[in-house]
């Protein structure tokens, strides 16, 4: 998908240097992937302590 966006050149340049990604497209893809992963983790943390998985660790270790 082609999209025209206005991103400050200094942000793109710094991201390319830090990640060693050689293309602007690659940097944008990596940034979006990282943002999506971060948000998914944030949503998973909301379930901490709310789901009883009924897992017996000793039983799993003996498998």
C-alpha positions in Angstrom: 0.0 0.0 0.0 1.4 3.4 -0.9 0.8 6.2 1.5 2.3 9.7 1.7 3.2 10.8 5.2 5.3 13.6 6.6 7.9 12.2 9.0 10.7 14.4 10.4 13.9 13.4 8.6 15.9 13.5 11.8 13.7 10.7 13.3 14.1 8.5 10.3 17.8 9.1 10.1 18.3 8.3 13.8 16.2 5.2 13.5 18.1 3.9 10.5 21.4 4.5 12.3 20.3 2.8 15.5 18.8 -0.3 13.8 21.2 -0.6 10.9 18.2 -0.8 8.6 19.1 0.7 5.3 15.7 1.7 3.9 13.1 4.1 5.1 10.4 1.5 4.4 12.2 -1.1 6.4 12.4 1.3 9.4 8.7 2.1 9.2 7.8 -1.6 9.0 10.0 -2.4 12.0 8.5 0.5 14.0 5.0 -0.5 13.2 5.7 -4.2 14.1 7.3 -3.1 17.4 4.3 -0.8 18.2 1.8 -3.6 17.5 3.8 -6.0 19.7 4.1 -3.5 22.5 0.3 -2.8 22.5 -0.5 -6.6 22.4 1.7 -7.1 25.5 0.0 -4.2 27.2 -3.4 -5.8 26.6 -2.2 -9.2 27.8 -1.0 -7.6 31.1 -4.6 -6.7 31.8 -5.4 -10.4 32.3 -2.6 -10.9 34.9 -4.2 -12.8 37.8 -7.6 -12.9 36.3 -7.4 -16.3 34.5 -7.1 -19.5 36.4 -5.3 -21.9 34.1 -5.4 -24.8 36.6 -1.8 -25.9 35.7 0.1 -28.4 37.9 3.7 -27.6 37.4 4.9 -30.8 39.0 2.8 -32.9 36.6 4.1 -31.0 33.6 7.7 -31.5 34.8 7.2 -35.3 35.0 6.0 -35.5 31.4 
